[in-house]
Amino acid sequence: MRKAIFVAFILLGLFLLIPVGVSAAGPRIDVLRVDGTVNPVLAGYIERGIGHAEEHGATCIIQMDTPGGLDTSMRDIVQSILEAEVPVVVYVPPGGRAASAGAFISMAAHVAVMSPGTEIGAAHPVAIEGEMDETMEQKVVNDAVAYIRSIAEAKGRNADWAEAAVRESKSSPASEALELGVIDIVAQNFDDLIAQLDGWEVTLLGGEAVTIETDDAAINYIDMGAMERFLFAISDPNIAYILLSLGMMGLFFELSSPGSIFPGVVGAICLFLAFYSLGMLPVNYAGALLIVLAFALFIAEIFVTGHGLLALGGIASLTMGSLILMGSPMFQINKGLIAGVVIVATAFFAFVVRAVVLSRRAREVTGRESMVGKVAVARTPLDPKGTVFVHGERWEATVDEGRVEPGEEVVITRVEGLKLWVTKKKKEGGEQ
């Protein structure tokens, strides 16, 4: 009897577990959220997100709003999408855009989706530093055209439009992009996208046909980790510029006031973060060198009597360097931020330089000269020579007039080598 009951419980448990196993294997959607320029941090985040979707057999949706970014990072993202073992959907939400590098990424998706009020295109290559000569520009443009046409043809999209987006910076709104065969779906919002994706069939790189299932699918958002968010934030050109300025000011303060330590440490950290950030941006190095020159001129103003000319040169160099630091139009630094930093930096340097100059003009307050005016105590009779005690030390002293008994206080009037000249300290009432 007991065996029968035991077996019955086991069978009941197995029966209850079967539905649980079936429901856990339902469809799943992993969503990545991209809002900003295309850079190495973003490329790493998307690669990680697609890998996570592959581990769970989920459809991956990249919700993207970008003005474009670095060509190398864009190619890394495109490669991650093309080699994905699960369907990858690129979705431009309301108010967003897939400009420049974003157009390449959208074209590479298994399903390209846009919302009304969004745009795609304007993918003409932009020089990182200065202007490209005619031959170099032709080579870069032809390379980009060949790349985007190959992507469009592989995905069955309008290759002619893709070429025009590169050669002529053509851009299209969502409705026109759908009509021209640039994208696959126009969705009003995310819920509409999920509804339209259900049953959509895509072909992966190996030729495997996969049907996307979104009905009752579990939605899982994969956001950037704390370190990814931090690195992505400092890769903003405005943040990089602020870090560079803070770093230079910190080191300047440390050099002008050695031993402060804290400003130097903070300045060094800011500089390292700025160098990391600038390493991920299309930096015009002439602009960066002008900023470095500006801080060198400010430092020189401390040690050289330039009557303000070095400081004025530093202000001019800082302003010009800031204006041309970022060579790409899509990576420009906010003009208001530049004005604010130049004003703050100028005020900071003026304050520090003035403090240093005043400290040099002030009377020496350390060493033997600082003993003049101090009170000493006679240890032996001074008639006129003897020994006094001051600052924890015994000194030979000579009184100017009269006799001083041991224990009496005297005032130091001058110092000559290792000898002191003193006078009797006046007592209250004016008597000595």
C-alpha positions as CSV (number, residue, x, y, z in Angstrom):
1,M,0.0,0.0,0.0
2,R,2.8,2.4,1.0
3,K,4.7,1.6,-2.3
4,A,1.6,2.3,-4.3
5,I,1.1,5.7,-2.6
6,F,4.8,6.5,-3.1
7,V,4.7,5.6,-6.8
8,A,1.5,7.7,-7.2
9,F,3.2,10.8,-5.8
10,I,6.1,10.4,-8.1
11,L,3.8,10.1,-11.1
12,L,1.8,13.1,-10.0
13,G,5.0,15.1,-9.6
14,L,6.2,14.2,-13.1
15,F,2.8,15.1,-14.5
16,L,2.9,18.5,-12.8
17,L,6.5,19.2,-14.1
18,I,5.7,18.5,-17.8
19,P,3.6,21.7,-18.4
20,V,6.2,23.8,-16.5
21,G,8.9,22.5,-18.9
22,V,6.8,23.3,-22.0
23,S,5.9,26.9,-20.8
24,A,9.5,27.7,-20.0
25,A,10.5,26.9,-23.6
26,G,8.2,29.7,-25.0
27,P,9.4,32.4,-27.5
28,R,11.7,35.1,-26.1
29,I,12.8,38.5,-27.3
30,D,16.0,40.2,-26.2
31,V,16.0,44.0,-26.6
32,L,19.1,46.2,-26.9
33,R,18.8,49.9,-26.6
34,V,21.2,52.2,-28.5
35,D,21.0,56.0,-28.2
36,G,24.2,57.8,-29.2
37,T,27.2,57.7,-31.5
38,V,28.6,54.5,-32.8
39,N,31.9,53.7,-31.1
40,P,33.9,50.7,-29.8
41,V,31.9,50.6,-26.5
42,L,28.6,50.4,-28.4
43,A,30.1,47.7,-30.8
44,G,31.1,45.6,-27.7
45,Y,27.7,46.0,-26.1
46,I,25.8,44.9,-29.3
47,E,28.1,41.9,-29.8
48,R,27.5,40.9,-26.1
49,G,23.7,41.3,-26.5
50,I,23.6,39.2,-29.7
51,G,25.7,36.5,-28.0
52,H,23.2,36.5,-25.1
53,A,20.3,36.1,-27.5
54,E,22.0,33.2,-29.2
55,E,22.5,31.4,-25.9
56,H,18.8,31.6,-25.2
57,G,17.5,31.1,-28.8
58,A,15.9,34.5,-28.6
59,T,15.1,37.0,-31.3
60,C,17.3,40.1,-30.9
61,I,15.8,43.6,-31.4
62,I,18.2,46.5,-31.5
63,Q,16.3,49.7,-30.8
64,M,18.5,52.3,-32.4
65,D,18.7,56.1,-32.5
66,T,22.1,57.3,-33.8
67,P,23.7,60.1,-35.8
68,G,26.4,57.8,-37.0
69,G,30.0,57.3,-35.7
70,L,33.2,55.5,-36.4
71,D,33.6,53.4,-39.5
72,T,35.5,50.6,-37.8
73,S,32.9,50.3,-35.0
74,M,30.1,50.3,-37.6
75,R,31.8,47.4,-39.5
76,D,32.2,45.4,-36.2
77,I,28.4,45.8,-35.5
78,V,27.5,44.9,-39.1
79,Q,29.6,41.8,-38.9
80,S,28.0,40.8,-35.6
81,I,24.6,41.1,-37.2
82,L,25.4,39.2,-40.4
83,E,27.0,36.4,-38.4
84,A,24.2,36.1,-35.8
85,E,22.7,32.7,-35.4
86,V,19.3,34.2,-34.4
87,P,17.1,36.8,-36.1
88,V,18.3,40.4,-35.5
89,V,15.8,43.2,-35.9
90,V,16.9,46.9,-36.1
91,Y,14.2,49.2,-35.0
92,V,14.3,53.1,-35.2
93,P,11.8,54.3,-32.6
94,P,9.6,57.5,-32.9
95,G,11.8,60.6,-33.1
96,G,14.9,58.6,-33.9
97,R,17.2,58.3,-36.9
98,A,19.5,55.8,-38.6
99,A,22.0,58.3,-40.1
100,S,25.4,57.6,-41.6
101,A,26.8,54.5,-39.8
102,G,23.2,53.8,-38.6
103,A,22.1,53.3,-42.2
104,F,24.7,50.5,-42.7
105,I,23.5,48.8,-39.5
106,S,19.9,49.0,-40.5
107,M,20.6,47.6,-44.0
108,A,22.4,44.6,-42.4
109,A,19.5,43.6,-40.2
110,H,17.4,40.6,-40.9
111,V,14.4,42.8,-40.5
112,A,14.7,46.6,-40.7
113,V,11.9,48.6,-39.0
114,M,11.2,52.4,-38.7
115,S,8.5,54.4,-37.0
116,P,6.8,57.3,-38.6
117,G,8.7,60.6,-38.1
118,T,12.1,58.9,-38.4
119,E,14.8,59.0,-41.1
120,I,17.5,56.9,-42.6
121,G,20.5,57.7,-44.9
122,A,23.1,60.5,-45.2
123,A,25.9,58.0,-45.2
124,H,28.5,60.0,-47.1
125,P,32.0,59.4,-45.4
126,V,33.4,62.3,-43.5
127,A,37.1,63.0,-43.0
128,I,38.4,62.6,-39.4
129,E,41.0,65.4,-39.8
130,G,40.8,68.2,-42.3
131,E,39.7,67.7,-45.8
132,M,40.4,64.7,-48.0
133,D,42.0,65.3,-51.4
134,E,40.0,64.3,-54.5
135,T,41.8,60.9,-54.9
136,M,41.5,59.9,-51.3
137,E,37.8,60.9,-51.1
138,Q,37.1,58.9,-54.3
139,K,38.7,55.8,-52.8
140,V,36.9,56.1,-49.4
141,V,33.5,56.7,-51.1
142,N,33.9,53.8,-53.5
143,D,34.9,51.5,-50.7
144,A,31.8,52.6,-48.7
145,V,29.6,52.2,-51.7
146,A,30.8,48.7,-52.4
147,Y,30.3,47.7,-48.8
148,I,26.7,49.1,-48.4
149,R,25.7,47.6,-51.9
150,S,27.0,44.2,-50.9
151,I,24.9,44.4,-47.6
152,A,21.8,45.6,-49.4
153,E,22.0,42.9,-52.1
154,A,22.6,40.2,-49.5
155,K,19.5,41.3,-47.6
156,G,17.4,41.8,-50.8
157,R,17.1,45.6,-50.3
158,N,17.4,48.5,-52.7
159,A,21.1,48.7,-53.5
160,D,20.7,51.8,-55.8
161,W,19.2,53.8,-52.9
162,A,22.0,52.5,-50.6
163,E,24.6,53.8,-53.1
164,A,22.9,57.2,-53.3
165,A,22.9,57.4,-49.5
166,V,26.7,57.2,-49.6
167,R,27.5,59.1,-52.8
168,E,24.8,61.8,-52.6
169,S,24.0,61.7,-48.8
170,K,20.4,60.8,-49.7
171,S,18.1,60.5,-46.8
172,S,14.5,59.2,-46.6
173,P,11.7,59.2,-44.1
174,A,10.1,56.0,-43.0
175,S,7.3,55.9,-45.5
176,E,9.5,56.5,-48.5
177,A,12.1,54.0,-47.2
178,L,9.4,51.3,-47.0
179,E,8.1,52.2,-50.5
180,L,11.6,52.0,-52.0
181,G,12.4,48.7,-50.4
182,V,15.0,50.1,-48.0
183,I,13.3,48.7,-44.9
184,D,10.7,46.0,-44.3
185,I,8.2,47.4,-41.8
186,V,6.8,50.7,-40.6
187,A,5.6,50.3,-37.0
188,Q,3.8,52.9,-35.0
189,N,5.5,51.9,-31.8
190,F,7.2,48.9,-30.1
191,D,3.9,47.0,-29.4
192,D,3.0,47.4,-33.1
193,L,6.4,46.1,-34.1
194,I,6.0,43.0,-31.9
195,A,2.6,42.3,-33.5
196,Q,3.9,42.7,-37.0
197,L,7.0,40.5,-36.5
198,D,5.0,37.5,-35.5
199,G,5.3,34.8,-38.2
200,W,8.0,36.8,-40.1
201,E,10.5,34.5,-41.9
202,V,14.2,35.3,-42.2
203,T,17.2,33.6,-43.6
204,L,20.4,33.4,-41.5
205,L,23.9,33.4,-42.8
206,G,24.1,29.7,-43.2
207,G,20.9,29.6,-45.3
208,E,18.7,28.4,-42.4
209,A,15.2,29.7,-42.6
210,V,13.8,30.9,-39.2
211,T,10.3,32.0,-38.4
212,I,10.1,34.8,-35.7
213,E,7.5,34.1,-33.0
214,T,6.4,37.0,-30.9
215,D,3.0,35.9,-29.7
216,D,3.1,35.7,-25.9
217,A,6.9,36.1,-26.1
218,A,8.9,37.1,-23.0
219,I,10.5,40.5,-23.4
220,N,13.9,40.8,-21.9
221,Y,15.8,44.1,-21.9
222,I,19.6,43.8,-22.0
223,D,21.0,47.1,-21.0
224,M,24.6,48.3,-20.8
225,G,26.5,47.3,-17.6
226,A,27.7,50.0,-15.2
227,M,31.2,50.1,-16.8
228,E,29.8,50.1,-20.3
229,R,27.6,53.1,-19.4
230,F,30.5,54.9,-17.9
231,L,32.8,54.3,-20.8
232,F,30.0,55.2,-23.3
233,A,29.3,58.4,-21.4
234,I,32.9,59.6,-21.4
235,S,33.2,58.8,-25.1
236,D,30.9,61.8,-25.7
237,P,33.1,64.6,-27.2
238,N,31.8,67.2,-24.8
239,I,32.7,64.9,-21.8
240,A,36.1,64.2,-23.3
241,Y,36.7,68.0,-23.7
242,I,35.7,68.6,-20.0
243,L,37.9,65.8,-18.8
244,L,40.9,67.2,-20.8
245,S,40.4,70.7,-19.4
246,L,40.0,69.4,-15.8
247,G,43.1,67.3,-16.2
248,M,45.2,70.2,-17.4
249,M,44.0,72.5,-14.7
250,G,44.7,69.9,-12.0
251,L,48.3,69.4,-13.2
252,F,48.7,73.2,-13.6
253,F,47.7,73.7,-10.0
254,E,50.0,71.0,-8.8
255,L,52.9,72.4,-10.7
256,S,52.2,75.9,-9.4
257,S,51.8,74.7,-5.8
258,P,54.0,71.6,-5.4
259,G,52.9,69.2,-2.6
260,S,49.1,69.9,-3.0
261,I,48.8,66.2,-4.2
262,F,45.0,66.1,-4.5
263,P,44.7,68.4,-7.6
264,G,47.6,66.5,-9.2
265,V,46.0,63.1,-8.6
266,V,42.6,64.2,-9.8
267,G,44.2,65.9,-12.8
268,A,46.1,62.8,-13.8
269,I,43.0,60.6,-13.5
270,C,41.0,63.1,-15.7
271,L,43.8,63.2,-18.3
272,F,43.9,59.4,-18.5
273,L,40.1,59.2,-18.9
274,A,40.3,62.0,-21.5
275,F,43.0,60.1,-23.5
276,Y,40.9,57.0,-23.4
277,S,37.8,58.9,-24.6
278,L,39.7,60.8,-27.3
279,G,41.2,57.5,-28.5
280,M,37.6,56.4,-29.5
281,L,36.8,59.7,-31.2
282,P,37.9,61.2,-34.6
283,V,40.2,63.8,-33.0
284,N,41.9,66.5,-34.9
285,Y,45.3,66.3,-33.3
286,A,46.2,69.9,-34.3
287,G,43.3,71.0,-32.0
288,A,44.5,68.8,-29.2
289,L,48.1,70.1,-29.5
290,L,46.8,73.7,-29.4
291,I,45.0,73.0,-26.1
292,V,48.2,71.4,-24.7
293,L,50.2,74.5,-25.9
294,A,47.6,76.8,-24.2
295,F,48.3,75.1,-20.8
296,A,52.1,75.2,-21.4
297,L,51.8,79.0,-22.0
298,F,49.8,79.4,-18.8
299,I,52.5,77.5,-16.8
300,A,55.2,79.6,-18.5
301,E,53.4,82.8,-17.3
302,I,54.3,81.7,-13.7
303,F,58.0,81.4,-14.2
304,V,58.6,84.0,-16.9
305,T,57.8,87.7,-16.6
306,G,55.6,87.9,-19.7
307,H,53.4,90.8,-18.5
308,G,50.3,88.8,-19.4
309,L,51.3,88.2,-23.0
310,L,51.9,84.5,-22.4
311,A,48.5,84.2,-20.7
312,L,46.8,86.0,-23.6
313,G,48.5,83.6,-26.0
314,G,47.3,80.7,-23.9
315,I,43.7,81.9,-24.0
316,A,43.8,82.3,-27.8
317,S,45.4,78.8,-28.2
318,L,42.8,77.3,-25.9
319,T,39.9,78.8,-27.8
320,M,41.2,77.9,-31.3
321,G,42.2,74.4,-30.2
322,S,38.7,73.8,-28.7
323,L,37.0,74.9,-31.9
324,I,38.9,72.5,-34.1
325,L,39.4,69.6,-31.7
326,M,36.8,67.4,-33.2
327,G,37.2,67.2,-37.0
328,S,34.0,65.4,-37.8
329,P,30.7,67.4,-38.0
330,M,28.8,64.7,-36.1
331,F,31.4,64.9,-33.2
332,Q,31.5,68.7,-32.7
333,I,31.8,70.1,-29.2
334,N,29.0,72.3,-28.0
335,K,29.9,76.0,-28.6
336,G,28.4,77.1,-25.4
337,L,30.5,74.5,-23.5
338,I,33.6,75.8,-25.2
339,A,32.9,79.4,-24.2
340,G,32.2,78.3,-20.6
341,V,35.4,76.2,-20.3
342,V,37.5,79.0,-21.8
343,I,36.0,81.6,-19.3
344,V,36.4,79.3,-16.3
345,A,39.9,78.2,-17.3
346,T,41.0,81.8,-17.8
347,A,39.6,82.9,-14.4
348,F,41.3,79.8,-12.8
349,F,44.7,80.5,-14.3
350,A,44.5,84.2,-13.5
351,F,43.7,83.4,-9.9
352,V,46.5,80.9,-9.5
353,V,49.1,83.1,-11.3
354,R,48.2,86.1,-9.2
355,A,48.5,84.0,-6.0
356,V,51.9,82.7,-7.0
357,V,53.2,86.2,-7.9
358,L,51.9,87.7,-4.6
359,S,53.5,84.9,-2.6
360,R,56.8,85.6,-4.2
361,R,56.6,89.3,-3.4
362,A,55.6,88.6,0.2
363,R,58.2,88.9,3.0
364,E,60.1,85.7,3.8
365,V,58.4,83.9,6.6
366,T,60.6,80.9,6.9
367,G,64.3,80.4,7.8
368,R,66.4,82.6,10.0
369,E,64.9,85.8,8.7
370,S,61.6,84.8,10.3
371,M,63.2,85.0,13.7
372,V,63.4,88.8,13.7
373,G,60.8,90.2,16.1
374,K,60.5,86.9,18.0
375,V,60.8,86.7,21.7
376,A,63.7,84.7,23.3
377,V,64.5,83.8,26.9
378,A,67.9,84.4,28.4
379,R,69.5,81.3,29.7
380,T,72.7,83.0,30.9
381,P,73.4,86.6,31.9
382,L,73.8,88.9,28.8
383,D,76.4,91.5,29.6
384,P,76.4,92.1,26.7
385,K,76.9,88.6,25.4
386,G,75.4,85.3,26.6
387,T,73.0,82.5,25.6
388,V,69.3,82.7,24.8
389,F,66.7,80.0,24.1
390,V,64.3,80.3,21.1
391,H,62.4,77.8,18.8
392,G,63.7,75.0,21.0
393,E,67.4,75.9,20.4
394,R,70.2,77.7,22.2
395,W,71.7,80.7,20.4
396,E,74.6,83.0,21.2
397,A,73.1,86.5,21.6
398,T,74.3,90.1,22.2
399,V,72.1,92.7,23.9
400,D,72.3,96.2,22.5
401,E,72.4,97.9,25.9
402,G,72.1,97.1,29.6
403,R,72.3,93.8,31.3
404,V,69.8,90.9,31.0
405,E,69.4,88.4,33.8
406,P,68.6,84.6,33.2
407,G,64.9,84.1,32.7
408,E,64.3,87.6,31.3
409,E,62.6,87.9,27.9
410,V,64.3,89.7,25.0
411,V,63.3,90.6,21.4
412,I,65.4,89.6,18.5
413,T,66.3,92.6,16.3
414,R,68.6,91.0,13.7
415,V,70.4,87.8,12.8
416,E,74.0,87.5,11.6
417,G,75.1,84.0,10.8
418,L,74.7,82.0,14.0
419,K,74.5,85.0,16.3
420,L,71.5,87.0,17.4
421,W,71.2,90.6,18.3
422,V,68.5,91.3,20.9
423,T,67.0,94.1,23.0
424,K,65.2,94.0,26.3
425,K,61.4,93.4,26.0
426,K,59.4,96.3,27.1
427,K,57.2,95.7,30.1
428,E,53.7,96.9,30.5
429,G,53.7,100.6,31.2
430,G,56.5,101.3,28.8
431,E,59.4,100.4,31.3
432,Q,62.2,98.0,30.4
